[in-house]
Amino acid sequence: RCESLVEVYFQLQQQVMAASTELGPELLPRLLERFSEVLSSLVKSSFLVEKQPPQVLKTQTKFQASVRFLLGPQLLKAAPKPYVVRADMVTEKQARELELSNYSNTLSESTGEILHNTVALETNPSSGTCCANFKNVLLKKIKRCERKGSESVTEEKCAVLFSTDVTLTPNNVSFHLQVLSLPIVVIVHGNQDNNAKATVLWDNAFSDIERVPFVVAERVPWDKMCDTLNLKFMAEVQTTKGLLKDHYFFLAQKIFNDHSASPEDFQSRHVSWAQFNKEILPGRGFTFWQWFDGVLDLTKRCLKSYWSDRLIMGFISKQYVCKLLSMEPEGTFLLRFSDSEIGGVTIAYVIRGKDGSSQVENIQPFSAKDLSIRSLGDRIRDLGQLRNLYPNIPKDQAFGSHYNKEQTGKD
C-alpha cells in the first residue's frame, strides 16, 4: 500500500537524520536528495485518473470524470481546507512536453475552454478514498492545432490535464501533481463521431503502454487487427459469439482489395491507418471502418439475438454466396451484411427456372429503420419464397423463436 511505503520513507529519513554525524558531510546530502527524489516519484505517481472522460468528446456536451490521490487519506488529514483539482484541455504537443519534463513543467495555456473545471479534492471517511469528482463539466469550445497534410480534425488527439498543488504532513513538503487522461478526440457535430471513434480505437488498440503522447504505429499486423475487430464487435454488440476465420478472410479481402490471396497470405500482411479509415473502398463512397461501424450499429440495435444464435453469416461476399447457394434447393437462403450500403443486412436466396437452372437473388438490404418497423424474423416469415436457412434448416425451426405474435384486431 502507498501509505505503508510513505511511513517507511519517513522512518528511514528519521534514522538517516539521527545518524547524520556518523554519515558525514558528503554522504548525508546525497542520501537526503535521493530520499526527496523517491518521495516525489511516489507522491506524483499516486495521483491517478479514476474515471476517464469520454474519449470522443462533443463540445457543448456535459461529461463526468474523477481523479484519486492514493496518499490523500493519510497525508492530507491535517489540511485546513480541501485542495482544489483543475481540469484543462491540452494538445498532443503540450502532452508530449509535459511527459518529457516528467510533469515538472506547468501548463502555460489551455487549448480549450472548460466550464466547471475546478473541484475539491475530498477524503471520504467511509471508503477511505481521496477523490475529486467532476460531475458537471462542459467543454465549451476547442482551439484547433495546425494539421499536417491530409490529417482531419477527427485525427487530432488531445487530453484533459488534471492538476493540483498539495502540502503533505508531517514535513510540510509541497508538490504540484499532474496527470493526463487517455487521448481524446473532440468533435463539434454528430457526423464526426464515426471517424473520431476510428482514431480512438486505433490508438487504444495499437499504442504501447510506455510511449511519448500520443505516438501510435501507422501500420499493424493483420492478425492484431483481427483481434481488435473481434473484441470491438463482441463489446459493442454485447455477445459472446465473436468473428470466425471465414469472417476474417472476407474482411481481409475487403480492406486489402485483394480477392486472389489465401487466408494464410493475409496472416503475414500489415494493414495501415489509411486502409482502415482514410482510403475509400473501391466503387464505394465510404471507408472500411465506416462500413464496419455501420454493421456494428445495425447488429447492436436490431440483430443481437440473431447473431448470437448464429443465424447470420454476415461477413461474406456476394460472389461467395452465389458459390454456396448455386447447388442448393430452391428457397435456400442466408443472411449477409450489405456491401453497397452502410448498416444494411440482406437476404440471398435460390430460385430455379423451368429448365432447372439456379439463380441467386438478393433482397434490397434492410436498415435499422426498416427493422424497427418490422423485425427481421417477421420479415423472413412474411417471405414465402424463403424455405430453408443454409445449409438445410427449415426457416420456422431456425427463426421461430424470433417471430412476434401477430396482433389481432385494429393495429
N, C-alpha and C positions, 0 to 999 in steps of 0.2 A: 504494500500500500504506500502511496505517496507520503501520507502523514508519517509513517514509520521511518521512511528514508530521511525526511526532514529532521525528525527527532535525532536520528543517528548523526546527521550532519552537525547539528548544534552541540551534541555531546562531544563529537570529535573536535570541534572548534574550541570548546572549553578546555579539553585536555591539552590541545596544542598551546593555548594561551597559558595554561598552568605550567607547561614545560618550556616556556619561552626562553628562560635563561639558559637551559640546557641545550636548546636547539641552535642558539647563536644568531647573530645579526644577519647572516646571509641566508640561512635556511628558512627562518621564520617568515620573512616577507613572501618568499616563493610559495610556501605552504598556504599562507593566508590568501594569496592571489588565486591559487588553484582552488581553494575552498570556495572562493567567491564565484569562480567560473562554473563550478559544479552546481552551486545553488542556483545561479542564474539559469543554467540549462534546464535544471529540474523544474523550476518555477514556470519558465516560459513554455515548456513542453506540456505542462499540466493545464494549460488554457486551451480548451477544445470546442469545436462546433458540435453540439449535441444533435440539433435538428437543422438539417441543411435547408437553405432557401430553395424554392423551385429552380431547377436548372434551365428551364425555359421560362423566362420571366417577362410578363407583358407590362408595359408602362400603364400607369393609372389603374393598376390592379393590386389589391391588398394581398400581403403574404405574411407568413409566420416563420420564425427561426428562433433558435436558442443556443446559448453558449454555456459551458460549465467550467468552473475553476475548481479542479480536483483538490487543491490545497486550501481552498477558501474556508471550509468549516473549522479547520484548526488554526490557520494563520491570520484570519480576519476577524476573529472573535472579539478583539478589543477595539475594533474600528468604531469611532464615534457615530458615524453615519455610513449608509451603503455607498460603495463606489459605483460609478456610472460607466456602462459599456456603450460605445458608439459604433454605429454601422455606417460604412461608406462604400460606395462603388469604386472599384479600381480597374484600370485597363490591364491587359495582359503584360504590357511593358512595365507598368508600375508593380504588378505582382512579381515579375521577374526581378526587378531591382530590390524589392523587399526580401525576397528569398536569398538573393546573392549577398545581401548585407546581414543575413541571419536574423532578420527582423529587428535590427538595431536602429535602422532609419525610421523616421516617422513620415506619414503621408503628407505631401505638400498640398495636394489638390484632389478633391473628389471628382470622378468623371461623370457623376450623375447626381441628381437631387433626390434624396430620400426623405420622406416625411415620417415623423415619429421615430427617429433613428437613434434615440438615446433611452436606455432602460437601466434601472438599478440592478446591481449585482447583489442578490439577496441569498441569505442562507436559510434553508428550510429545516427547522429543528427536527421535525418528524421523520424526514427522509435522509437528513444529514448531508444534503447536497447544497452547493452554492452555484446558482444559475442566474442568467439574465434571459428573460423570455420576451422576445419581440412578437407581440400578438397582433399588432395593427399597423404594420409597416407598409408604406406605399412608395414605389418608385415613380416619382412624378415625371422625370424626363432623363434622358441619357445623352451624353456628349459622345458622338461617334469619332473613331480614330480614322486616320488616313489608311486606306486599304491598299493591299498590293495586288497589282494585275487584275485578274478576274474575280478576286475574292468578294463575296457578297456580305451584306450586313449579318446574315444568319450564320456566317462562318466566324464572325468576330466574337472572341471569348473574353469575358471579364469575370469579376468575382466580387463578393462582399467581404470587406475587411472589417473584422470586429476588433476593437482596441479599448484598453482601459489602463489607468495608472493606479497601482496599489502600493501600500506601505505595509510590510509584513512585520508582525511582532514575533519574537521578543526583541529583535535587534533594530527595528525600525528601518529596514532596508527598503528602498523604493524601486519598483520595477514598472517598465512600460510593457504591457502584454499585448500581443497582436496575433491574430490567427485568420487565415483565409478560408473562405468557403470553397466548395468544389466549383469548377468553372461554370459560368452562367452565360447563356445566350439571351440577350434582351431583344424582344420584338415589340412592335408598335401596332401590329394588326394581326388578326387571327390567321390570315392566309400565309403568314410567315412561319406558323407553328410547325408544319411538316418538315421544312428544311432545317429549322432550328433543332428539332428532335434528332435529325440525322447527325448534326455536329456533336451534340451531346452524347449520342450513342457511340459514335466513333471514338470520342475522347475517353469515355468511361471504359470501353472495351479494350482499347489498344494502347493506352498510355502506361508508362512504367510508374511504379509506386514512387520511386525516387527520381524526380525529374525537375528540370527547370520549367516553371509555369509558362505556358501550358503546352509544352512541346509534345507532339504525338507523331507516330510514323505516318508517312504518306502512302505506304504500301504494306499490306499484311498478308500472311499466308492464307490461302483459301480455306483450309480446314479450320483456322481460327475464326474466319468469317462465318463458317457454317455453325460453329458452336454459338457464336453471338446471335445469329438469326434465330436459332433454335431456342435459346434462353429467352430472347425477347418475345418470341411468339408465345411460348408457354406462359410467361409472366403476364403479358397483355391479355391473352385470351382466358387466362386462369384455368389451364387444363394441364393434365399430366401426360397427355398424348402429344409428343413432340414430332419434329420432322423426321422423315425416313430417308434412307440412302437414295431412293428414286427421286425424292423431292430435291435433295441437294444437287443431283445430276441435272435436273431441269433448271434449277436456279443458276447453276454454273453456266449452262448453255446460254441462258438469258443475259447474265451480267458480262460474260466474255464475248457474246455474239459469235459463238463457235458451236456448230452442230456436227462437227466431224470428229471431235476429240472423245476419248473414252473417259469413264469416271476416274480411272487411275491417272490419266493425263492431267486432269484438273487438280489432283492432290498436290502436285509439285508447283502449282502456279501461285502467284501473288496477285491480289486484287488491290486496285488503287482507290483513293478517295474520289478521284474523278469518275471512275467507273461506277462507284457506289452512288454518288449523288451530284455529279456535275454534268456528265455526258447524257444527252437524250438518247433513249433506246431507239434503234433503227426502225424507222417507219412509225414512230410514236411521238407523242408530244410531252413525254414525261420521263423521269429518270428511273433507275432500278429501285431506289429507296422509295420514291413517291408511289410507285406501283405496289411494292411490298407493304408499305404502311397502309395503303388502301385495303389490301387483303386483311391485314391485322384488324383494322377498324370494323370491316364488314363481319369478320368472324367473331370478334368480341361482342358486337351488338346483336347479331342475328343467327349465328351459326355455331355457337359454342357447343351445344349438345350434339349436333350432327357430327362436328369434327371429333368430339370426344368419343363418339360411338363408331368412329372410323367409317362413316358413310360418305365422306367427301374425299375423293382422290386429290382434288385441289391443284397441286403444283404439277401439272402435266401439260405438254404441248398439244395443240390441235392435231398435229401430224401423228403423234404417238397414239392419240385417242383413236384416230382412224385405223391405225395398225391393230390396236387391241380389239376394236369392235367389228371390224370388217367381216370376220368369220363367225360372228355370234348370231343367235336367232333374232328375228325381228322383235323390236320392243326392248332389247337390252340397252341399258343406259348407264351413264356415270356422271358425276358432277366434277367440274373443274373451274378454277378461277379464271376469269376473263383475261386474255392477253391484251385486248384492244382498249379496254376501259379500266379506269381505276375504281376498285371497290365493287366488282361485279362477279357473280357466280352464274355459270351457265350449265345447261343440261345437254349433253351429247347423247343421241340415241340412234339405233339402227332402224332403217326402213328397207323393205325389199320390193323390187319391181316384179312385174308379172313374169319376167324372164328369169327370175331368181337372183338377179344381181343385187348387191347390197349398196346402200348409201348411208353415210353418217351425216345426220342433221344436227345443227347446233341452235338451240333456242336462244333468242335475244337475252343477254345477261340480265339478271335481276340485281338491282341495287339494294342498299339498306332501306331506302324509302319504300321500294316495292315490297320488300319482305316485312316491313312494319304494317303494311296494309293487309297482306295475306301471307302467312308463313310459308316457308319452303316446303314443309311436309304437306300442307294442304294443297299447294300448287302441284306437287307431284301426284297427289291423289286425284286432282282435277283432270290431269292429262291422261286420257285413255290410251294413248299410243305408248305409254311407258309401262313395261311389264315386269322386267327383272333387273335389279341392280347388278352390274357387272361384279363377279363373273356369272352368278346364277342364283340370286336371292330374290324371291318374289317381293315386289315392292311393298305390299302390305305387311309382310314379315319384317322387312328392313326398316320401314318408316312408320309402321302402325302406332308405335308409342309416341310419335311426334305429331300425329293428327289431332286437331282440336275437335271437340264435339260440336257439331253444327248446331247453331241456334235455330229455334223454331219460332214461327210467328213473324211479326214485323221486325226487321233488322234495321 
